[in-house]
Amino acid sequence: MIPSRSLSSLLTLPALAFFSLSASAFPHPRTASSTATLRLAVRINSYGTKNIATADRARIQALQAGGSSSISATNDVMIYTADIGVGSPATYYTVLVDTGSSNTWIGSNKAYEKTSTSQDTGNTFSVQYGDNSYTSGEEYTDTVTLNSDLVIDKQSIGVASKSSGMGSLDGLLGLGPVDLTDNTVSNTDKAATVTDNLYKQGTISSEVLGVFFTPASSDNSSGELTFGGYDTSKITGDVSYVPITSQSPASGYWGIDQSIRYGSMPILDETAGIVDTGTTLILIASDAFDKYQSATGATFDETVGLLQISSDQYEKLSSLYFTIGGVTYELTPNAQIWPRSLNTAVGGATDGIYLVVSNTGSPSGSGLDFTNGYCFLERFYSVFDTTNSKVGFATTAYTYATTN
């Protein structure tokens, strides 16, 4: 994941509209693998969150600087949550879904209800996020229920006695690489993630996570996580994989190598960056961003913090092409613009046309030169494969959608 926006600046805003997408399991048998899918709840910040680019940029700069081992997974306008059960009988907590950090914890809003399965390890946990929010408290093991098909025994889980920035949410479900738990739990080398334990306990036969989003402006705005594989009903072609990059700091996250061109013009040579469900925009190195802005003719809107183009410029907008592992993924002109139905949520004009490509704030060569955030991932299904240290992508029914 990537430095995104601060938890506190989003989640303490007063009103969040809620899409009725309850968490539930939808098994999708695949060859030898048993998979289960968890639908996510989508919360929309109906009062507006301005300068999302600034917040996203703060996330990537924290990583480039070798910041904290865990970065918050907040999307500026949309956030994805799941209700997870802890204990037996389970008490349910609404948690933020985060592929960019790996500790799972609760207690920021609803108190931890201990049951016969609750075991205090005697250790403490502490996570400092890249946006100056934090959490700390006691580390327990307990039964964690994601849904009826995804029950984890003795899952390492933090119980916060102190936390900042979570608003009405109860905690966080960490789905990043296990190495991100280094130095977060006392007397512990690494704390097993929920995906680790689902695999170790035989609930899933491969440590793979599939992620599916639809564009925010679509008729079926939703998200889902598939554990143990991916949901074949959500893709329109094969999944193509690329190894985790060897370049640091991107290599510590879901990092890949890619190049980008605008139409036929190269704007970013092959370099390392991150695939991040917690970042809203598509961030690219400052030299690549300058080329993109020049090619599109866009101007910078100080209020919104995004590039803006006219209707005439939109008609002339070329596709962006992301080449990853020898496969090229086309981000159409429509996919490059902020959903116009959400313009006012970012402080923009109702009829404005804003671009979702923004600036990392650093030139290429940092070892983290791009972030493929939500605005990329809503057009392509993504697969995070811990077992084989690779990331995959596939087209979906929304790859070429014109809903924005």
N, C-alpha and C positions, 0 to 999 in steps of 0.2 A: 504494500500500500504506500500511500504517499502522504506527505504533509498535506492535509486538507484543511478544513476550517476548524476553528476551535469548537469544542463541544459546548462550551458555555455560551458562546455567541449565538449558536443556533438553538440549542435545546431549551434555553430559558425564555425564548420568545413566547408570547402569550397564547397564541392559538395555532393548533396544528390540525388541519383537516385530516380525516382518517378514511382510507379506502377499506372497505369490508372484505379483506382477504385474510381469513383466519388461517392459522397454521394447521396443516394436516398432511397426512402421508399419502403419496400416490406411487405405489411400487411400479417399477418398469424393468421387468426381467431382461437381462442382457447376457447372452452366452452363459459363462460360468459365474458371472457376478450377480450378487443380489444388491439391488439399489433401493433407496427410499428417498422420496422428494418432500421437502418442507417448503410450503408456500410462505412467502414473507408478507408482512403487513407494510404498506407504504404510507408514510406520513408526509403530507405536504405542508410547508410553511406558508400559510395563507396570508400572513401579514407582510411578507417580503423580507428577503435577505439580500442586502446590497453588497457589492464588491466581492463577489464570489471568487473572482480571479485572484484578488489579493490574499484571500484565505487559502486557496489552493496552492498559491505560490509559497506561502509560509510553510506548508507541509513539505514540499519538495526541497526547499532550502534547509529545513531541519535535517533531512536525510543526507543531503550533500555535505553537510557540515559534520556528519558522523554523530548526529544527535541521539536522542533516546532510542532504546532498542524496540520501542513500540510506539506506533503512531495512531492517533485516533481516526476512526473510520466514519466521519460524519460527512454526509452530502449536504451541501448548502441549502438546497431547496427541497430535496427529497431525501428521506432517510428510510432505511430498511430495518425492520425489527422482527423479532420472533418471540413467541411466548414459550419459555422452557420451564420444565418442572424440576424442582430440587427437593430431594428427600423422599420418604415413603411412609405415609401417603404424600404425594407431591404437592408442594406449594408452587404456584406459577408466577414467574417474573417476566416482565417485558424488557428485553435486552436488545441493544444495538448489535447488528451483525457486522463483523469486522474481519475482512480478509487480510488486513495489514498489521494486526497484532494477534497474539496467540494466547494470552491469558484470558480465561473465562472467570468472571466475577459478578457478584450481586451485592445488594445491600445499600445502594446509594439512595433509594427511595423507600422501598418496602423492606421491612426487617426480615432477617433470616429466621426461618422457622425450623428448629432442630427436630429431628426424628431419630428413630433407632438406627438409621443408616448414616447419620452425621458423625464424622470422626475428626476431632481437632488434631492436626498434625503437630502442633506445638511450634510451627514455623509461622513466619510473617511474610506478607507479600507487599510489594510496592512497585507501582508502575507510574513513571512520569511520561506524559504524552508530549508530542512535539508542539502542542499549542498551549503549553503551560497548565493544562488541566492534569489531574493526577488522581490516583486512588491508592489506598493502603489499608491494611488490616490483617486479620488472621487467615491462614491457609487451612482449609478443611479438605477432606475427601467426602464425597456423597454420591448418591444415585442421581443422575441427571437424565431427564426424559425430554428428548427433542420432539418425539411423537411415539406412537405405539410401536413402531418398527425400529426406533432408534433410542434405546435405553442403555445407559452407560453406568456400570458399577464402579464405585470408588474413583470417581472423576475428581481430579484436583480442581478446586474451585476456591477463589478468594471471597472472603466476606468482609466487605469494606466497613471500616469504622470512620474513615475519612475519605472524602471524594469531592471533586469539584466539576461542575459543568455538565452533569447528566440530566438536569431538569427533572421531568416526570419519569424518566426511564430508570429501571432498577439496576442496570449493569451492562455487561458487554459479553458477547459470545465471540471468542477469539478463534479465527480460522486461518491464521497465517502459519508460516513455517515454525517448527518447534524451537529453532535456535533463537527466535525472538523472545523466548522466556528466560534466556540467560540472565542471571543476576537480578531476577525479579522475585524469587522466593528464597528465603533464608535456608541455609543448609541443604540446598537442592541445586544440582547441576542444571537440569532442564525439567520443566513441568509438562507432563504429557498433555497435548491438546485434546479436544473432544474427538477430532478426526483420528488422531493417533490411537486413542483408546477404542473407538469403534472398530478399527482395524485389528488391534491387538486382541480384543475380546471376541473376534470372529463375527461381529455383526455385519461388517462389510468385508468383501474379499479383496479389495484393493483400496489403497489410501488415495482416493480420487474425489475431487469435489467439482461438480458441474454447476455453473452459474448462468441464470437466464434472466434478462430484463427485457421489457418492452419500452418503446419510446413513451415519454411522459404524456404526450398528446394523443396517444393511440386510444382506441375504444376499450382496450383490455390492458390498461396499465397495471403491471404486476411484476413480481419477482419471485424466484424460487431457487432453492439450493437442492442439489441432488447428491447424496452421499454414496460412495462406492462405485461411481460411474457417471454417466451423463444421460440426459433424457433425449432419446432419439426422436421423439415426437416433436421436439422443439427446433430441430435443425433441418436444413434443406440440402445439405451436402455432407461430405466427409469432414471429420475433424483432422486438421493438420497441426502437427506438434513441432515445437522448437525447444531445445534444451535451455535450462536456466542459464543465464549469462554467467561468464566467469569474471566480469568486471565489477569491482566494488565501487560504491556501496550497493548497487542494484542487486548484486548476487545474493545478498542477505534477505531479500524479499522475493516476491514473484517477479523476478527481473528477466528480461529478454533482450535480444539484439534486434534492431529493426532499422530500416531506412524509410524516408518519406519523400515523395515528390508531389508537387502541385501541378496537375495536368502532366505535361512532359518535362517540367522543370524540377530538377532535384533541389530540395531545400534542406535535407538533413541526411548526411551520409550515415552508413550503418554504424550504430552506436548503441550503448546500453541504456535501458530505462526500466520502468515498472508498469505492470498491469495492476490497476488499483480500483476496486469497487467503491472505495471511500472518497475518491476525488471526483468532483463534479465534471470538470472540463477536460480537454485534451491539452496538456502543457508540452511545449517544445522549447528547446534552447533558444536564447535570445537572438542569435544570428539566424537561425531558421525562422523564427517568428518575424524578424525584419523582412526576410524574403517573402514570406507569406503575406504580410501586410501590404508590401509593395505590389505584389502580383494581383491581389484582390482589389486594391485601391481603397481599402477600408480606412476609416478614421477611428480614433480612440474616443470612446464616450467616457468622460471622467466620472459621471454619476453612476453608471452601471459597472464600469471597470472592464468593459468588453469592447472589442472592435465592432463597428457598426457599418453596414453597407446600405445603399439605396436599392430600390426595386430594380432599377436598370442594372446595377452591379450584380445583383442576385441572378438575374437572367443570364449573365455572362460568367458566372462562377464555375470554375472547373472542379472536378473531383480531386480529392486527396487520395493518394495511393500509398498504403503502408505495406512494405515488403518485409515479411517475417519468415525466416527459414526457407526462403526461396518461393514462398507463396505470397501473392499480392492481394490485399484486401482493399476494396474501393469504398471510400467514404464519400457518398454522393453530395452534391450541393445542398440538398435538403437536410442531410445529416450533419452538415457543418453549421447549421443555424440553431440558435436557442429556440425551444418550442415557443411559438408566439402566444400560445395560450397561457404561458407562464411569464410573459414579459413583465407584468406588474409585480410579480413576486421577487424580481431582482431590481426593482426600481426603474424599469424601462418604460418607454412609451408603448401603448397598446399596439400600434401599427409599426413599431420599429423592427428592424431586422438585425439581430446581433449574432456574432460568430462565436462558436464554442471553442475555438483554438486560442490559447493564451500563452503567455510567456513565463518560462521558469524563473527568469530573472538572472540567469547565468549563461555564459557562452558554452557551446558544446565542448566536450572533453572532460566533464566533471565525473564521469562514471555513472551519472544519472541524468540523462539529457532529455528525457521525455517521460510523460505519464499518460498512459491510455486509461482515462477515467471513465465515469459512467456514460458520458456522451459517445464514447467509442463502443463500450460494452453493450449498450442498448441495441446496437446494430449487429453484433456478433456474439454468438454463444461462446463462453470461455470455459476451459477445463483446466483445473489445477491438480497436477499429478505428482504427489509427494513420492510415491513408490519409485517412479522413474525420473524424477527431477526434471519435469518438463511442463510446459504450458501449451494448451491447444486452443484453436479457434475454428468456428464453423459459421457459415451463413445461416440466417434464419428468415422467416417470412417477413421480418422487419428490416432486413438489410437495405432494401431499396424502397422502403416506405416513404411516402411524401406527406406524412402527417404533420410535420413541423411547419 
